[in-house]
């Protein structure tokens, strides 16, 4: 009987895996894989579907779509925030109201998004990305696994990572499955907090290495054929500079959202304009900033983020690797490490490994689904 073991380790980049000699001597294939432009909310759907963001429709955690915003029906909470200044309290209430029974079952957070902007925004990840049908209209690696084995099991961010690894090991020892899938988010959080060079990062990668090897040996004692795939969605860059873009934008004196509406992620800023005059003012301001650039139409096409309806922004300002917008809608403090930079930058490169020799190694996360379908699950 055959068992497939899948591990998706968030933010395990090729640079880090190479530095730590991750799975050397264990995997038949160890390969760098270029990501797509964006954060995990773009990279993981692209990894699982083999499609660019413009195809599967997910690039950021939020898109501008007032008609479908789940926050418009909670205006009383937003008015409370305006009257009392208790935005964090309101965010917690909204998170509970929309997430519990609101039909938004994917991963999303409100972070430090100004609550007055929420009625303009729709949450993109409504479905559980790690369940069959997680990307409507596009089969995912999860769909392939479930199609081949109705008794497969999976673990993700909804339960703590140590608990998931324990349950994963118990499933190997006590149950019979054709496939087990585990998504591990803790390395990503650790590098956000401490950077890529932290001893804690090296220790965590070493633990993943030892645990995957040990679980594989346990599986081989019970199964005739054990195939292991370890993948990541992107890498991580250490922070080398922070920049306040919020203050100069407000100093332009433009009305929000009538003249301009913007969303400040940690490594990019997305803009919508009410007219040409506001557009010129903002573009002139962005041209003065030495730590990033506005994506050209050709770059948008190449990265697969040229959305026809511009729901993710009419203009995108992308920061150089290692530079962050602080404060941003993600918070008022800089992370020690961050991703979401140019996919061609070396720290962005993701990682792929397989215990099976492959006819063609994936060179992009977009190749992984086809490799899994044609060679791993075949």
C-alpha positions, -999 to +999 in steps of 0.1 A: +000+000+000+012+035-008+012+066+014+018+101+003+031+126+029+028+163+020+043+191+040+037+228+031+061+249+052+052+286+050+081+309+041+108+282+039+129+298+012+155+282-010+182+304+006+173+293+041+169+256+031+203+257+014+220+274+044+206+248+068+212+218+044+176+210+048+167+174+038+201+169+021+208+132+017+171+125+022+153+140-008+159+128-043+150+162-056+157+196-039+148+225-061+144+263-060+109+274-071+101+310-080+069+324-063+043+348-076+041+384-066+022+388-034+018+373+001+007+338+011-029+347+002-016+348-034+012+323-033-006+294-017-035+295-041-010+297-070+010+268-055-021+246-051-037+254-085-008+261-107-024+293-118-015+330-117-034+354-094-054+369-123-066+334-131-076+321-097-087+356-086-067+360-054-039+385-050-043+402-016-063+395+015-087+423+006-100+437-027-121+469-031-157+458-036-182+479-015-212+460-029-199+427-015-182+440+017-192+419+047-186+450+069-213+473+054-240+457+076-220+465+107-221+503+104-232+507+140-199+492+152-180+515+128-199+546+142-190+534+177-154+534+167-156+569+153-173+582+185-151+564+210-118+559+192-119+522+202-109+508+169-092+477+183-123+468+202-144+472+171-120+451+150-124+422+175-161+424+174-162+425+136-138+396+133-161+375+155-193+387+138-181+381+102-160+350+109-185+331+130-213+322+108-207+349+083-197+326+055-160+337+055-142+304+063-107+312+049-078+329+066-081+367+071-072+392+097-082+429+103-047+439+115-046+477+118-069+486+088-087+519+096-122+508+104-137+537+083-123+519+052-137+485+059-171+491+041-151+495+009-134+461+013-143+425+006-125+395+021-111+375-007-106+340+009-141+330+017-135+292+014-112+270+033-082+269+011-071+235+025-103+217+019-116+203-014-131+230-035-110+256-017-105+276-050-138+275-069-134+268-106-098+255-102-088+221-089-061+222-063-035+198-050-060+191-022-086+182-048-062+158-064-054+141-031-091+138-021-101+125-055-075+097-052-082+089-016-115+097+001-100+089+035-071+115+033-065+138+063-052+173+065-041+198+091-037+235+088-035+269+107-068+263+125-051+242+151-016+247+167+013+234+147+028+212+175-006+196+179-009+190+141+025+173+139+015+150+168-018+141+151+001+136+118+024+111+134-005+093+152-023+090+118+008+073+104+010+048+132-026+040+139-047+046+107-047+037+071-047+065+046-035+071+011-024+107+018-017+130+047-012+168+042+001+193+068+004+230+065+030+245+089+028+283+095+051+287+125+084+293+107+068+322+089+057+338+121+091+332+137+110+349+109+086+379+110+095+382+146+132+375+146+145+376+110+161+348+090+194+347+108+180+340+143+193+308+160+156+300+166+151+298+129+180+274+124+167+253+153+132+252+138+144+242+103+165+215+119+134+203+138+114+201+106+142+182+089+145+156+118+107+153+121+101+147+084+128+121+083+115+103+114+079+103+102+090+089+069+108+060+086+077+053+107+056+053+076+079+029+058+075+004+085+038+002+077+035+010+040+051-006+010+056+027-009+060+061+009+063+092-012+072+125+005+068+160-009+079+191+010+071+225-005+069+262+004+050+292-010+078+318-008+109+329+010+117+357+035+139+388+034+154+405+064+142+441+070+168+467+061+147+499+060+114+513+070+095+542+054+065+563+064+043+567+032+011+574+051+021+609+063+031+623+029+000+608+013-022+626+039-002+658+034-015+659-002-048+671+011-068+646-010-102+634+002-106+597+011-122+579-006-136+605-030-102+616-045-081+586-035-085+553-017-054+534-008-045+502+010-010+501+027+003+466+029+038+461+044+056+459+011+032+475-013+006+502-016-024+499-038-044+529-050-077+538-066-084+573-079-114+595-082-100+617-109-069+626-129-058+654-107-055+631-076-038+604-098-011+629-109-005+641-073-001+606-060+021+594-089+043+624-085+047+616-048+055+579-055+081+589-081+100+608-054+104+577-032+138+560-037+128+527-020+103+513-045+086+518-078+052+518-095+045+485-113+043+491-151+016+475-172+042+450-185+052+440-150+016+435-140+011+412-170+043+393-163+034+388-127-002+379-135-017+407-115-033+427-144-069+424-132-093+438-157-117+453-131-088+467-110-104+454-078-069+451-063-059+486-073-054+509-103-018+515-093+006+495-072+037+508-056+061+479-048+089+483-023+125+471-029+134+438-011+140+444+026+121+477+028+088+481+046+060+507+049+058+516+086+032+524+098+010+504+075-024+487+077-005+457+090+006+476+121+028+504+135+060+483+141+084+468+116+088+431+113+123+417+114+116+397+083+090+401+055+080+387+021+059+400-007+087+415-027+097+410-064+095+373-071+128+374-089+147+386-058+167+357-044+152+359-009+117+354-024+125+320-039+105+291-025+116+255-019+105+221-032+117+186-024+106+151-032+118+117-022+109+105-057+131+113-087+113+135-112+115+138-149+114+176-146+120+196-114+095+224-107+112+258-113+082+277-101+055+271-076+032+272-106+047+238-117+041+220-084+005+209-091+014+193-124+043+175-108+021+162-080-006+150-104+016+135-131+045+120-111+038+119-073+002+106-073+004+087-106 
